[in-house]
């Protein structure tokens, strides 16, 4: 599997230090289309730029991560949203997945490794969706 370094990635966290660490990690992996936001409203306002992946902090001051997730999914359900959170409790993770998050990463010292793993999973899912799409189209065409 080839890594897609052209992914457009949004980072959303009200902690600027974390934002810079995440950005640096992704840049070190070779990603270049990375956009950072210190709050959910700014991220939501830029969804028309069609991000493919959004790493979203679970606890933010203006809008919660869950509120932002719901708005993202209403705008485009195909955006992969991954929560980054200091919450180790299972309930926030379950809620995140219930509302459409692709994954939930705990900020525990392994978040960078886990970010890398989840991006690879997303690329795999994208590849599967590409291979599956022609089959759906051919089935639709065959109906006519």
N, CA, C and O of each residue as an XYZ file, in Angstrom:
576
protein
N       0.839     -1.183      0.000
C       0.000      0.000      0.000
C       0.881      1.243      0.000
O       1.828      1.360      0.778
N       0.549      2.145     -0.877
C       1.306      3.384     -1.001
C       0.696      4.455     -0.098
O      -0.527      4.549      0.006
N       1.523      5.252      0.545
C       1.046      6.321      1.404
C       0.628      7.508      0.560
O       1.366      7.936     -0.327
N      -0.558      8.042      0.835
C      -1.065      9.198      0.110
C      -0.642     10.460      0.854
O      -1.288     10.862      1.822
N       0.443     11.081      0.401
C       0.944     12.281      1.072
C       0.197     13.533      0.633
O       0.524     14.635      1.074
N      -0.806     13.376     -0.234
C      -1.590     14.519     -0.700
C      -2.861     14.719      0.108
O      -3.706     15.530     -0.273
N      -3.017     14.011      1.199
C      -4.203     14.191      2.035
C      -4.281     15.628      2.536
O      -3.278     16.211      2.949
N      -5.480     16.185      2.494
C      -5.692     17.501      3.103
C      -6.153     17.248      4.536
O      -7.199     16.642      4.768
N      -5.359     17.721      5.485
C      -5.588     17.430      6.896
C      -5.846     18.724      7.666
O      -5.101     19.696      7.545
N      -6.915     18.714      8.459
C      -7.209     19.805      9.388
C      -6.849     19.328     10.796
O      -7.136     18.191     11.172
N      -6.221     20.206     11.555
C      -5.932     19.971     12.964
C      -6.726     20.987     13.777
O      -6.654     22.185     13.501
N      -7.476     20.533     14.767
C      -8.295     21.437     15.578
C      -8.029     21.165     17.045
O      -8.339     20.091     17.559
N      -7.447     22.156     17.716
C      -7.147     22.009     19.140
C      -6.991     23.412     19.713
O      -6.349     24.261     19.094
N      -7.569     23.671     20.887
C      -7.436     25.000     21.483
C      -6.094     25.175     22.192
O      -5.817     26.244     22.736
N      -5.275     24.152     22.189
C      -3.925     24.218     22.748
C      -2.932     24.390     21.593
O      -2.662     23.446     20.850
N      -2.394     25.604     21.453
C      -1.501     25.924     20.337
C      -0.251     25.051     20.359
O       0.265     24.681     19.305
N       0.234     24.724     21.539
C       1.407     23.870     21.651
C       1.132     22.502     21.015
O       1.952     21.993     20.251
N      -0.022     21.913     21.334
C      -0.401     20.628     20.740
C      -0.537     20.750     19.229
O      -0.062     19.890     18.488
N      -1.180     21.809     18.776
C      -1.329     22.023     17.330
C       0.020     21.997     16.628
O       0.185     21.350     15.594
N       0.974     22.704     17.200
C       2.307     22.767     16.587
C       3.000     21.400     16.604
O       3.686     21.044     15.646
N       2.828     20.646     17.671
C       3.413     19.303     17.728
C       2.796     18.378     16.680
O       3.505     17.634     16.002
N       1.470     18.434     16.554
C       0.792     17.585     15.564
C       1.234     17.959     14.153
O       1.521     17.094     13.325
N       1.282     19.268     13.896
C       1.692     19.743     12.569
C       3.102     19.250     12.246
O       3.351     18.743     11.153
N       4.015     19.400     13.193
C       5.408     18.999     12.975
C       5.490     17.496     12.709
O       6.234     17.057     11.831
N       4.737     16.721     13.456
C       4.731     15.270     13.252
C       4.266     14.931     11.832
O       4.895     14.126     11.146
N       3.171     15.542     11.400
C       2.643     15.257     10.062
C       3.589     15.739      8.967
O       3.744     15.081      7.938
N       4.217     16.888      9.192
C       5.208     17.379      8.219
C       6.391     16.418      8.130
O       6.901     16.166      7.038
N       6.827     15.883      9.260
C       7.923     14.914      9.269
C       7.567     13.641      8.507
O       8.447     12.961      7.980
N       6.266     13.319      8.452
C       5.810     12.160      7.688
C       5.721     12.475      6.192
O       5.575     11.570      5.370
N       5.810     13.773      5.841
C       5.772     14.156      4.436
C       4.488     14.830      3.991
O       4.351     15.171      2.816
N       3.546     15.029      4.897
C       2.288     15.698      4.536
C       2.518     17.200      4.443
O       3.245     17.777      5.252
N       1.896     17.827      3.453
C       2.110     19.257      3.252
C       0.825     20.081      3.352
O       0.869     21.267      3.678
N      -0.313     19.452      3.072
C      -1.580     20.192      3.138
C      -2.185     20.047      4.529
O      -3.111     19.265      4.745
N      -1.645     20.814      5.461
C      -2.054     20.753      6.858
C      -2.534     22.145      7.268
O      -1.827     23.136      7.083
N      -3.732     22.205      7.822
C      -4.305     23.480      8.248
C      -4.681     23.369      9.718
O      -5.313     22.398     10.134
N      -4.290     24.371     10.503
C      -4.514     24.334     11.953
C      -5.567     25.351     12.367
O      -5.629     26.457     11.831
N      -6.390     24.958     13.328
C      -7.446     25.822     13.852
C      -7.468     25.723     15.368
O      -7.368     24.630     15.926
N      -7.598     26.861     16.031
C      -7.604     26.885     17.492
C      -8.996     26.715     18.076
O      -9.155     26.670     19.296
N     -10.014     26.618     17.213
C     -11.371     26.380     17.699
C     -12.197     25.713     16.604
O     -11.843     25.747     15.426
N     -13.291     25.115     17.018
C     -14.142     24.378     16.094
C     -14.841     25.254     15.078
O     -15.049     24.833     13.940
N     -15.213     26.480     15.469
C     -15.919     27.373     14.541
C     -15.075     27.703     13.328
O     -15.583     27.722     12.206
N     -13.790     27.964     13.537
C     -12.909     28.272     12.404
C     -12.800     27.072     11.469
O     -12.794     27.228     10.248
N     -12.717     25.899     12.035
C     -12.660     24.675     11.234
C     -13.938     24.520     10.403
O     -13.878     24.275      9.198
N     -15.078     24.663     11.049
C     -16.368     24.522     10.369
C     -16.480     25.531      9.226
O     -17.005     25.216      8.158
N     -15.985     26.741      9.461
C     -16.034     27.783      8.434
C     -15.182     27.478      7.216
O     -15.357     28.108      6.173
N     -14.272     26.535      7.321
C     -13.379     26.212      6.201
C     -13.640     24.827      5.598
O     -12.836     24.337      4.805
N     -14.743     24.205      5.963
C     -15.044     22.871      5.443
C     -15.230     22.854      3.928
O     -15.090     21.805      3.298
N     -15.540     23.997      3.344
C     -15.688     24.057      1.881
C     -14.361     23.782      1.168
O     -14.347     23.545     -0.039
N     -13.260     23.812      1.899
C     -11.949     23.493      1.329
C     -11.725     21.982      1.228
O     -10.663     21.535      0.793
N     -12.716     21.210      1.625
C     -12.754     19.755      1.477
C     -11.586     18.999      2.123
O     -10.810     18.340      1.432
N     -11.469     19.100      3.437
C     -10.448     18.274      4.102
C     -10.856     16.807      4.007
O     -12.043     16.484      3.963
N      -9.876     15.941      3.976
C     -10.169     14.515      3.957
C     -10.107     13.932      5.362
O     -10.828     12.990      5.692
N      -9.226     14.511      6.188
C      -9.039     14.034      7.554
C      -9.034     15.242      8.493
O      -8.407     16.263      8.210
N      -9.742     15.104      9.609
C      -9.721     16.147     10.637
C      -9.360     15.486     11.960
O     -10.064     14.596     12.438
N      -8.253     15.937     12.544
C      -7.889     15.531     13.896
C      -8.474     16.588     14.822
O      -8.117     17.763     14.736
N      -9.368     16.171     15.702
C     -10.189     17.089     16.486
C     -10.025     16.829     17.977
O     -10.178     15.702     18.448
N      -9.711     17.891     18.709
C      -9.621     17.779     20.170
C     -11.016     17.531     20.728
O     -11.993     18.115     20.258
N     -11.104     16.677     21.713
C     -12.400     16.333     22.294
C     -12.942     17.437     23.191
O     -14.140     17.720     23.181
N     -12.058     18.060     23.967
C     -12.499     19.098     24.905
C     -11.939     20.446     24.497
O     -10.737     20.695     24.599
N     -12.831     21.318     24.030
C     -12.438     22.684     23.669
C     -13.386     23.655     24.354
O     -14.463     23.273     24.813
N     -12.978     24.895     24.415
C     -13.755     25.863     25.197
C     -15.012     26.377     24.488
O     -16.075     26.397     25.109
N     -14.944     26.789     23.231
C     -16.110     27.404     22.594
C     -17.168     26.372     22.210
O     -18.308     26.472     22.664
N     -16.828     25.409     21.408
C     -17.713     24.294     21.060
C     -17.000     23.012     21.467
O     -15.782     22.903     21.324
N     -17.746     22.058     21.967
C     -17.109     20.785     22.311
C     -16.753     20.035     21.029
O     -17.287     20.325     19.958
N     -15.864     19.089     21.152
C     -15.492     18.279     20.004
C     -16.682     17.542     19.415
O     -16.788     17.403     18.196
N     -17.574     17.071     20.268
C     -18.760     16.357     19.792
C     -19.663     17.284     18.976
O     -20.195     16.877     17.943
N     -19.838     18.520     19.430
C     -20.656     19.483     18.673
C     -20.037     19.760     17.309
O     -20.742     19.837     16.303
N     -18.725     19.909     17.281
C     -18.022     20.148     16.017
C     -18.159     18.925     15.116
O     -18.421     19.067     13.922
N     -17.987     17.730     15.670
C     -18.128     16.499     14.893
C     -19.499     16.429     14.221
O     -19.591     16.124     13.032
N     -20.549     16.705     14.963
C     -21.911     16.651     14.404
C     -22.061     17.613     13.227
O     -22.671     17.268     12.215
N     -21.508     18.813     13.356
C     -21.596     19.800     12.272
C     -20.776     19.355     11.058
O     -21.206     19.532      9.919
N     -19.607     18.782     11.299
C     -18.771     18.281     10.195
C     -19.522     17.185      9.450
O     -19.573     17.201      8.220
N     -20.098     16.248     10.167
C     -20.795     15.122      9.546
C     -22.050     15.571      8.801
O     -22.420     14.963      7.797
N     -22.710     16.629      9.283
C     -23.854     17.178      8.539
C     -23.388     17.818      7.245
O     -24.074     17.738      6.226
N     -22.232     18.447      7.280
C     -21.692     19.097      6.092
C     -21.233     18.050      5.076
O     -21.564     18.145      3.894
N     -20.473     17.053      5.533
C     -19.959     16.008      4.643
C     -19.678     14.754      5.466
O     -18.682     14.694      6.187
N     -20.543     13.764      5.362
C     -20.352     12.547      6.164
C     -19.117     11.732      5.779
O     -18.729     10.820      6.509
N     -18.496     12.051      4.642
C     -17.336     11.287      4.184
C     -16.000     11.800      4.720
O     -14.960     11.202      4.446
N     -16.011     12.887      5.473
C     -14.770     13.383      6.079
C     -14.412     12.457      7.241
O     -15.258     12.133      8.075
N     -13.162     12.042      7.283
C     -12.692     11.183      8.366
C     -12.317     12.069      9.556
O     -11.385     12.869      9.473
N     -13.045     11.920     10.656
C     -12.782     12.707     11.856
C     -12.189     11.782     12.916
O     -12.745     10.732     13.237
N     -11.050     12.204     13.444
C     -10.356     11.428     14.471
C     -10.210     12.320     15.695
O      -9.638     13.408     15.620
N     -10.731     11.850     16.823
C     -10.595     12.621     18.057
C      -9.234     12.393     18.676
O      -8.695     11.287     18.654
N      -8.689     13.474     19.232
C      -7.494     13.430     20.067
C      -7.935     13.956     21.426
O      -8.463     15.064     21.523
N      -7.721     13.175     22.464
C      -8.244     13.593     23.757
C      -7.382     13.112     24.908
O      -6.737     12.066     24.838
N      -7.390     13.900     25.960
C      -6.741     13.511     27.198
C      -7.631     12.590     28.017
O      -7.186     12.024     29.016
N      -8.889     12.435     27.603
C      -9.852     11.583     28.300
C      -9.537     10.113     28.060
O      -9.563      9.643     26.922
N      -9.242      9.394     29.129
C      -9.000      7.956     28.997
C     -10.269      7.155     29.285
O     -10.291      5.934     29.136
N     -11.309      7.850     29.692
C     -12.594      7.231     29.995
C     -13.206      6.681     28.708
O     -13.088      7.306     27.654
N     -13.847      5.542     28.781
C     -14.425      4.891     27.604
C     -15.664      5.618     27.080
O     -15.958      5.537     25.887
N     -16.388      6.317     27.935
C     -17.645      6.957     27.523
C     -17.427      8.007     26.426
O     -18.158      7.984     25.436
N     -16.459      8.926     26.551
C     -16.244      9.870     25.443
C     -15.871      9.170     24.136
O     -16.289      9.604     23.062
N     -15.103      8.112     24.216
C     -14.720      7.383     23.005
C     -15.941      6.746     22.353
O     -16.096      6.806     21.133
N     -16.791      6.149     23.143
C     -18.011      5.526     22.610
C     -18.905      6.589     21.979
O     -19.439      6.384     20.889
N     -19.070      7.719     22.657
C     -19.891      8.802     22.104
C     -19.314      9.325     20.793
O     -20.055      9.598     19.848
N     -18.004      9.463     20.739
C     -17.356      9.952     19.520
C     -17.652      9.024     18.352
O     -17.996      9.481     17.262
N     -17.520      7.737     18.575
C     -17.775      6.768     17.516
C     -19.259      6.718     17.160
O     -19.620      6.526     15.999
N     -20.108      6.890     18.158
C     -21.549      6.882     17.922
C     -21.962      8.021     16.982
O     -22.878      7.855     16.177
N     -21.306      9.149     17.078
C     -21.647     10.302     16.247
C     -20.854     10.362     14.941
O     -20.944     11.346     14.207
N     -20.084      9.324     14.650
C     -19.460      9.242     13.343
C     -17.959      9.444     13.281
O     -17.404      9.520     12.185
N     -17.283      9.534     14.416
C     -15.821      9.655     14.381
C     -15.232      8.347     13.845
O     -15.765      7.266     14.093
N     -14.151      8.461     13.124
C     -13.474      7.281     12.572
C     -12.667      6.565     13.648
O     -12.571      5.338     13.658
N     -12.089      7.355     14.555
C     -11.261      6.761     15.606
C     -11.132      7.754     16.754
O     -11.532      8.913     16.643
N     -10.571      7.280     17.847
C     -10.403      8.066     19.060
C      -9.010      7.775     19.606
O      -8.707      6.642     19.978
N      -8.171      8.796     19.650
C      -6.793      8.635     20.108
C      -6.627      9.370     21.437
O      -6.981     10.542     21.565
N      -6.085      8.659     22.417
C      -5.829      9.266     23.721
C      -4.449      9.924     23.689
O      -3.478      9.342     23.206
N      -4.385     11.144     24.213
C      -3.108     11.857     24.336
C      -2.366     11.261     25.532
O      -2.530     11.702     26.670
N      -1.559     10.265     25.248
C      -0.912      9.529     26.340
C       0.568      9.278     26.083
O       1.166      8.404     26.711
N       1.153     10.021     25.185
C       2.547      9.797     24.848
C       2.731      8.933     23.614
O       3.824      8.868     23.051
N       1.653      8.265     23.190
C       1.694      7.431     21.979
C       0.831      8.023     20.872
O       0.594      7.375     19.852
N       0.355      9.267     21.071
C      -0.581      9.835     20.103
C       0.029     10.014     18.713
O      -0.683      9.909     17.714
N       1.321     10.280     18.632
C       1.932     10.481     17.314
C       1.990      9.163     16.541
O       1.681      9.114     15.350
N       2.381      8.116     17.224
C       2.391      6.785     16.608
C       0.971      6.397     16.184
O       0.769      5.845     15.102
N      -0.006      6.690     17.040
C      -1.394      6.355     16.737
C      -1.958      7.218     15.605
O      -2.780      6.747     14.820
N      -1.527      8.463     15.520
C      -1.942      9.308     14.394
C      -1.452      8.699     13.081
O      -2.191      8.642     12.098
N      -0.214      8.251     13.077
C       0.363      7.634     11.881
C      -0.427      6.383     11.500
O      -0.753      6.181     10.330
N      -0.731      5.551     12.484
C      -1.485      4.319     12.226
C      -2.874      4.618     11.680
O      -3.330      3.954     10.748
N      -3.547      5.607     12.249
C      -4.912      5.888     11.813
C      -4.924      6.486     10.401
O      -5.855      6.236      9.636
N      -3.915      7.262     10.052
C      -3.832      7.787      8.690
C      -3.668      6.632      7.705
O      -4.285      6.636      6.640
N      -2.851      5.656      8.046
C      -2.683      4.489      7.174
C      -3.991      3.712      7.031
O      -4.306      3.213      5.951
N      -4.753      3.611      8.128
C      -6.068      2.950      8.056
C      -7.010      3.726      7.146
O      -7.750      3.133      6.361
N      -6.984      5.050      7.250
C      -7.848      5.884      6.414
C      -7.498      5.703      4.938
O      -8.385      5.607      4.089
N      -6.216      5.659      4.644
C      -5.785      5.455      3.257
C      -6.265      4.097      2.753
O      -6.678      3.980      1.599
N      -6.216      3.074      3.596
C      -6.728      1.757      3.208
C      -8.216      1.814      2.900
O      -8.671      1.243      1.909
N      -8.973      2.501      3.747
C     -10.414      2.627      3.538
C     -10.683      3.383      2.234
O     -11.560      2.993      1.464
N      -9.938      4.456      1.984
C     -10.108      5.204      0.738
C      -9.855      4.316     -0.472
O     -10.593      4.383     -1.456
N      -8.816      3.483     -0.408
C      -8.505      2.567     -1.512
C      -9.642      1.570     -1.718
O     -10.040      1.310     -2.854
N     -10.158      1.020     -0.645
C     -11.270      0.079     -0.750
C     -12.494      0.752     -1.360
O     -13.195      0.150     -2.173
N     -12.752      1.991     -0.974
C     -13.898      2.716     -1.509
C     -13.721      2.993     -3.003
O     -14.692      2.940     -3.757
N     -12.507      3.285     -3.433
C     -12.247      3.526     -4.861
C     -12.503      2.263     -5.669
O     -13.108      2.316     -6.739
N     -12.046      1.139     -5.160
C     -12.219     -0.123     -5.884
C     -13.670     -0.581     -5.887
O     -14.111     -1.276     -6.802
N     -14.385     -0.195     -4.882
C     -15.779     -0.601     -4.763
C     -16.692      0.275     -5.613
O     -17.699     -0.213     -6.126
N     -16.370      1.537     -5.770
C     -17.226      2.486     -6.479
C     -17.564      2.056     -7.911
O     -18.730      2.153     -8.293
N     -16.601      1.580     -8.733
C     -16.968      1.173    -10.087
C     -18.009      0.059    -10.111
O     -18.845      0.014    -11.013
N     -17.966     -0.837     -9.133
C     -18.949     -1.913     -9.085
C     -20.347     -1.366     -8.879
O     -21.294     -1.846     -9.503
N     -20.494     -0.393     -8.034
C     -21.798      0.215     -7.786
C     -22.284      0.915     -9.044
O     -23.445      0.771     -9.430
N     -21.404      1.668     -9.682
C     -21.775      2.383    -10.903
C     -22.171      1.406    -11.995
O     -23.165      1.624    -12.687
N     -21.399      0.318    -12.163
C     -21.748     -0.653    -13.206
C     -23.090     -1.310    -12.918
O     -23.844     -1.599    -13.847
N     -23.401     -1.550    -11.652
C     -24.694     -2.131    -11.308
C     -25.828     -1.166    -11.652
O     -26.874     -1.579    -12.153
N     -25.615      0.099    -11.382
C     -26.639      1.102    -11.699
C     -26.834      1.184    -13.202
O     -27.968      1.209    -13.681
N     -25.749      1.224    -13.942
C     -25.819      1.323    -15.410
C     -26.508      0.083    -15.979
O     -27.276      0.181    -16.936
N     -26.236     -1.065    -15.399
C     -26.839     -2.293    -15.921
C     -28.367     -2.317    -15.750
O     -29.058     -3.083    -16.422
N     -28.873     -1.494    -14.869
C     -30.326     -1.422    -14.691
C     -31.046     -0.741    -15.852
O     -32.252     -0.910    -16.031
N     -30.294      0.031    -16.638
C     -30.906      0.772    -17.743
C     -30.868      0.003    -19.006
O     -31.342      0.483    -20.036
